[in-house]
């Protein structure tokens, strides 16, 4: 895990501390704009720690941006639009 991913993970763990994610279990989420600052932070907050039974789809233009490749390798679904 590179420094950027570690920073995202650490931030996500802090921001999710004490927040219940029970309402998200069994849901599907589509994120557009995940390559931007807010979208990347939102995506990481859903992934660290992973929410059980949550399907995440991320819409990208042509290719998966380099800074999102870690998510691709860890079960996030990417849709090219």
HELIX and SHEET records of a PDB file:
HELIX    1   1 UNK A    3  UNK A   15  1                                  13    
HELIX    2   2 UNK A   22  UNK A   24  5                                   3    
HELIX    3   3 UNK A   37  UNK A   47  1                                  11    
HELIX    4   4 UNK A   66  UNK A   68  5                                   3    
HELIX    5   5 UNK A   69  UNK A   72  1                                   4    
SHEET    1   A 3 UNK A  28  UNK A  32  0                                        
SHEET    2   A 3 UNK A  55  UNK A  60  1                                        
SHEET    3   A 3 UNK A  77  UNK A  80  1                                        
END                                                                             
